[in-house]
Amino acid sequence: MPSEIITLQLGQCGNQIGMEFWRQLCAEHGISPEGKLESFATEGSDRKDVFFYQADDQHYIPRAVLLDLEPRVIDGIMKSPYRHLYNPENVYISKDGGGAGNNWAQGFYQGEKLYEEIFDIIDREADNGDSLEGFVLCHSIAGGTGSGMGSNILEKLNDRFPKKLIQTYSVFPMTNEVADVVVQPYNSILTLRRLTENADCTVVLDNTALNRIATERLKKTTPTLAELNQLVSTIMSGSTSTLRYPGYMNNDLISLISSLIPTPRLHFLISAYTPLTSDNTESEVRKTTVLDVMRRLLQPKNVMVTTAARDRNVTHCYVSILNIIQGDVDPSEVHKSLMRIRERKLADFIPWGPASIQVALSKKSPYITTQHRVSGLMLANHTGISSLFDRICEHYDKLIKREAFVENFRRLPMFKDNLDEFNESREVVQQLMDEYRAATTKDYVNFGNAQSGQTEQT
Amino acid sequence: MSNFLKSIQPTLNEIVYDLTGLTLSDRFNPHKKLFEDAIIHRSNVNVEKRHVDKSVQGLKEKYIVHAQDKKADLLEFLIKRFNNRPLLKHSPESELHLSCLQFIISLARRPLDVELDDFSHLVHEQVEEANFNWPVFLLGNDYQQPIASDDYQDDESLTDDDDRIDSTSIQNDTIVDIELESKPIDDIEQQNYSSLDREILTSYWHGKQADDVSPALRNFALFWDQTMMKTTHLAYRVNAQTVTEYILIRETLWLLMNSNELHVYSIDENEQVHVADFVRLCDVTPVAIQECLQKFTLLSNQFQLANRFLKKITHSCRTVSSFAQTLRDQMTLIHFQLADIEKSVLQQNHTYTILSFYQQLDSLGLISKGECIERIFDQIFFDVEKLNCDLTLELIHVLYKNVLMSEMINNLTFFNFFLPLFISSCRIYLEIIQNWLANGNLDDPFEEFFIKRKTDVSVEALDFWHQSYTEQVENASLIPRWLASIVPSLIKAGKCAEILKSNSVLTNEEESQSFVEKFSQYLQANCNLTKQTWTPLTIIHDSEMNTLVKPLKSSPLISLNLLFDDIDNERNSFLALAFNQMQMSKPTLLDITHQQLCLSSSINQSSNIECILQTFSEQILLVKCTQLINQLTNDILHRLSYLKHIEYIRNFFLFENGSFMHQFALRLYAKLSQTIHERLDAFTVLVSFDSTLTMFGLDKIQYPLSVIFQSATESSITQKYIIQNVQLKYDLPKELVIIVKPEHMETYQKCFAFVLQVKQAKYVLDQLVFSEFRVKNRVRNRRLYRHQSYQLHHEMFLLRARLLHAVNAVNNFVLTTFHTAGEQFVEKHSAKSIDIESMIVYHEKFLIALAIGSLLQPKQQAIREQLMKLFEIVTIFARRWQLGFDSIKIEHINKLKTEFNQTKQFISIVLKPFLPRMIDSPLRALACALQDDFYSNN
């Protein structure tokens, strides 16, 4: 039915957070792990059809495509209670099962090779709906499958569905400690380029910040992967809640995103969620009001991306903010809270354009009891995201200087002849960072001019 | 008092002598004293001229009724003469003057001053002959004295009757006596009373002065027994009304004449005249005479008032009729009591003790009842000109006041007399109310109720709620407080009943008890009142409809034979007569009366009548009202599922339900963006709607919503790009028109049109994604930013952002306002105390909020116009974007930018006054949201 969204889960990370996401969605819509509507799920006001469709036997089936190059994670899913939930046709595991070996190039190449098979699934899924709104891609940018194959699929999606929205939930690797994967900076840069050029909107999920939040907020000394994924799924379900619980204002993905993104490249969004709880800890938050929630959302410690407030003499600021407030909210509270935020100057905004905090009110799932009256999710466009890219570039530059570990890349057709792809990608990312920095100043209005002037000089 | 007496003594003397023609030297002391006392007594009573006139009129008519026209004329003559006395004209004691008038009336009621002049001598002679003894035939052990009916000239029924009374043992002198009498009467009739020679009268009194009172009075008695008793029809047409007067006059005469014996004659159905009774009097003293005389005359006058009223009621008003009926019942009761008293005071063989009569009279509270009657008629002026509702209210008010008063002074007789009258007067109101609430129909053919139904406002009318019923009273303070306190609820409930009726859901359940029954029960339970039986409203109604006053006929009082315990006893023949044809058995009735008196002595003082009535109105009437109001509320909320409809309206007209309307609107917008230079047409609109229905799997026929496309008559170029002429049609149950009126639907329609435009603006901007910049041609993409035209693109992006910001602000403002209003509206309806009136108010408030939200208010027109302009800019901008960036020139962008800046500036200026306000208003939110630097600028 209307405004369907197809979720693509790529690689280990993508499938894991996707799994959590569906678990969460099923709970919110009262759908059992088998896809049956629970007997208590009698409230008909939600729109399950955005993310689910009904099979012949009325089972709800997620509009999800599970892709991986190695079977481990998907096998895990298929052994879980949710194994009957997915459409088996939509689960695709590479037949050789070797994985991408944390190599972007391998992933990209595999994607290229499996193009027909993968897009058979995607096309079928796209034709399944009346008015497909877009795609949601879950992946990490550090590994091989999520980043490489994800990049490939992004490009291909662009070709095939030029008018459809592409939103990604991209997990960024830890940058403050030794990386699990040595070529992580390469993978990141290469993927970032595709995200910049081929996605409409990227929700950045910074593993560093997720860990920090899990440690600080949830009081976990060593947060497990599952707990981190739960955080991600909270973000994902929260950001889609206005689509699933039709309210009076925002009813489609595009209306949420459009005001957040002023120019094509500035589409990397940071997110925050409050109040965060986990099953076995008591929440520190006792009282939630709209103002409380909005205030907390603006606190850096709640933001799921670790950004620097200042770098290179640049004061970062918000380009735009979207707050999705869930729960029992009096709309008049919203305005009051915004006034208070203004008085307290809690948020700095870009000097060159209209400052806007969009507030979307959304219902809560009636089937999930929470301790809190109000919860909130922030999606924001913040120029500080460039500091994250900066760190990635830093690691990348160190590696590429020495041309370390590039052999694995050279083995694949894309890098056989030269490493131009690396340089081009680095350049695109650099331009992206430049544009973010430029957006912090008033001169951004003349950004195009300055840019062209610069290029003429070089 | 003694000082006062002394001060008025000379005047008093003058008046008395002037009236009676006696001089100071006359030693007619008892009478003088009597007059004086009466004057003094009356002077303490507040006498108004109107009442005196009324009494005079009443007296006159009484005479006429008793076929004593001459006396009536004489009375008038006397009054006129009295009024013309120069002595009294300028007297400071004008009240006294009137009191004297009043007195003269009571005086004239006795025949003392009348008709004596011409035949007094004859009588005198005869009296002398008879040596002041009673005529033989009157003394009677040996008498068998029928009265020749041919003496009586006035009554035709008797004149025609040839069947003479055959007792031949009439003594000669008696016959002569009678003849002598009859002649003067005829003479008097022919005489002009104005030329009544007062001297004769005076000389008569003079002649008698030495003989004390008795001889003359005996003569009068003789005269009266022979003329009046015979000639009045009292003796043979005993009925409820005349018997009282008969008794009263008789008692008065007895006392006045200082007689020892009295003969009562009656004429049976065969027109046979025979002695009905013979009574011997005892314990007659001057004091008794005086006191009793006063009481009796007063009482007679009071009863007269009531009887006159009962005879004369021509009001086509049920309340007054009901009142009259109860009054009549009370009067009947009094008659019974009088008769009963008479029976009980007739001790041994025909011996009558006046004092005991008087005592009995007093003990039964008849005197008080007389006062009650006087009070009522003193305070109410039954004016034919008066509106029924005013009259009715006044009646109830006066009765209520008196009930309260009697309770306050703790006068049980008063209380027991007034209460039934009060109840009976209220009952019509209660029945009207009951009928109204039960049938939704204010049945008030005589317009006696203080709430009126405006007939020209039908239930379906738009202003039904505000216009249909009006309180039409000259003086609203007359409405008794216990009723007045629930009048608003009552009107509300009445309207509810009518609406329910028109919705045909009024459950016309037969109430187990009517309000009237409950009302009387309530009072009975609390005041130990005997059970009142009520003629149902319909009967009164019908009888009123047929002939206005036939109360006696409809009243079953005279239809049954009396089972009189002593009916065969000769001595009770008169009583038998009196009780004959009465409905209730006498013992029962009297028992009730006594019981009533006994019981009421233990009246429950802890709860006063006001409380009781208040409780009644709260517990019975108000409960019923609330019940009805709740019934309508339930009907609207549940059967008509009002909130469900409002929810639909909110969902459709206000776009609150995202899915359906969103999809429908998207289809329209999509169509619009396809055909750049075309407008919407009816076909597109219908197809879009149908396909939306299909998409949601909804049945077109069953869906309450449909869509209409109104082809625009005038094509305005300025609004070329703006969606219009699409109308929604929602089938609202017509019963809900009481709340949601057609003009309200128009408001909804306007809101819809506005939201459609706002959404369109948002839609077209949202659609401007950067698909151009993530094109498959990555080479081109790479070069994009280096291209010279990027500056132009960047301008477009930024303008897009600014437009989006503005449109989002407007979109948020409109939808949040709608949503907030809607939520508040629904929240208010979840309150338990919700009723139809508040529903109407809430809905109106809701609409006002909507009007603000969709900028429909006159003051907002400037903003609205600018917003339209904004939307137009948006549309043009989107067109340019979609036509491709290559064709865009910097001038275009600059032009749009300038226009946008102007528009936004204008809106900001208009909205500026809202900014500093501390009150949160939607417009303030809009003003804030439109500010570019809102979060950084304090």
Boltz contact constraints between the chains, C-beta under 6 A:
constraints:
  - contact:
      token1: [A, 2]
      token2: [B, 663]
      max_distance: 6.0
  - contact:
      token1: [A, 158]
      token2: [B, 774]
      max_distance: 6.0
  - contact:
      token1: [A, 158]
      token2: [B, 776]
      max_distance: 6.0
  - contact:
      token1: [A, 159]
      token2: [B, 776]
      max_distance: 6.0
  - contact:
      token1: [A, 162]
      token2: [B, 771]
      max_distance: 6.0
  - contact:
      token1: [A, 163]
      token2: [B, 771]
      max_distance: 6.0
  - contact:
      token1: [A, 197]
      token2: [B, 774]
      max_distance: 6.0
  - contact:
      token1: [A, 197]
      token2: [B, 781]
      max_distance: 6.0
  - contact:
      token1: [A, 198]
      token2: [B, 774]
      max_distance: 6.0
  - contact:
      token1: [A, 246]
      token2: [B, 658]
      max_distance: 6.0
  - contact:
      token1: [A, 246]
      token2: [B, 659]
      max_distance: 6.0
  - contact:
      token1: [A, 247]
      token2: [B, 658]
      max_distance: 6.0
  - contact:
      token1: [A, 248]
      token2: [B, 656]
      max_distance: 6.0
  - contact:
      token1: [A, 248]
      token2: [B, 815]
      max_distance: 6.0
  - contact:
      token1: [A, 248]
      token2: [B, 819]
      max_distance: 6.0
  - contact:
      token1: [A, 249]
      token2: [B, 815]
      max_distance: 6.0
  - contact:
      token1: [A, 251]
      token2: [B, 658]
      max_distance: 6.0
  - contact:
      token1: [A, 251]
      token2: [B, 662]
      max_distance: 6.0
  - contact:
      token1: [A, 254]
      token2: [B, 766]
      max_distance: 6.0
  - contact:
      token1: [A, 255]
      token2: [B, 766]
      max_distance: 6.0
  - contact:
      token1: [A, 258]
      token2: [B, 766]
      max_distance: 6.0
  - contact:
      token1: [A, 259]
      token2: [B, 804]
      max_distance: 6.0
  - contact:
      token1: [A, 259]
      token2: [B, 808]
      max_distance: 6.0
  - contact:
      token1: [A, 262]
      token2: [B, 801]
      max_distance: 6.0
  - contact:
      token1: [A, 263]
      token2: [B, 797]
      max_distance: 6.0
  - contact:
      token1: [A, 264]
      token2: [B, 770]
      max_distance: 6.0
  - contact:
      token1: [A, 264]
      token2: [B, 773]
      max_distance: 6.0
  - contact:
      token1: [A, 331]
      token2: [B, 816]
      max_distance: 6.0
  - contact:
      token1: [A, 331]
      token2: [B, 819]
      max_distance: 6.0
  - contact:
      token1: [A, 331]
      token2: [B, 820]
      max_distance: 6.0
  - contact:
      token1: [A, 332]
      token2: [B, 820]
      max_distance: 6.0
  - contact:
      token1: [A, 335]
      token2: [B, 920]
      max_distance: 6.0
  - contact:
      token1: [A, 335]
      token2: [B, 925]
      max_distance: 6.0
  - contact:
      token1: [A, 342]
      token2: [B, 935]
      max_distance: 6.0
  - contact:
      token1: [A, 347]
      token2: [B, 935]
      max_distance: 6.0
  - contact:
      token1: [A, 349]
      token2: [B, 935]
      max_distance: 6.0
  - contact:
      token1: [A, 349]
      token2: [B, 936]
      max_distance: 6.0
  - contact:
      token1: [A, 353]
      token2: [B, 801]
      max_distance: 6.0
  - contact:
      token1: [A, 354]
      token2: [B, 802]
      max_distance: 6.0
  - contact:
      token1: [A, 354]
      token2: [B, 805]
      max_distance: 6.0
  - contact:
      token1: [A, 354]
      token2: [B, 932]
      max_distance: 6.0
  - contact:
      token1: [A, 355]
      token2: [B, 934]
      max_distance: 6.0
  - contact:
      token1: [A, 355]
      token2: [B, 935]
      max_distance: 6.0
  - contact:
      token1: [A, 356]
      token2: [B, 805]
      max_distance: 6.0
  - contact:
      token1: [A, 447]
      token2: [B, 794]
      max_distance: 6.0
  - contact:
      token1: [A, 448]
      token2: [B, 790]
      max_distance: 6.0
  - contact:
      token1: [A, 448]
      token2: [B, 791]
      max_distance: 6.0
  - contact:
      token1: [A, 448]
      token2: [B, 794]
      max_distance: 6.0
  - contact:
      token1: [A, 449]
      token2: [B, 791]
      max_distance: 6.0
  - contact:
      token1: [A, 451]
      token2: [B, 785]
      max_distance: 6.0
  - contact:
      token1: [A, 452]
      token2: [B, 788]
      max_distance: 6.0
  - contact:
      token1: [A, 455]
      token2: [B, 786]
      max_distance: 6.0
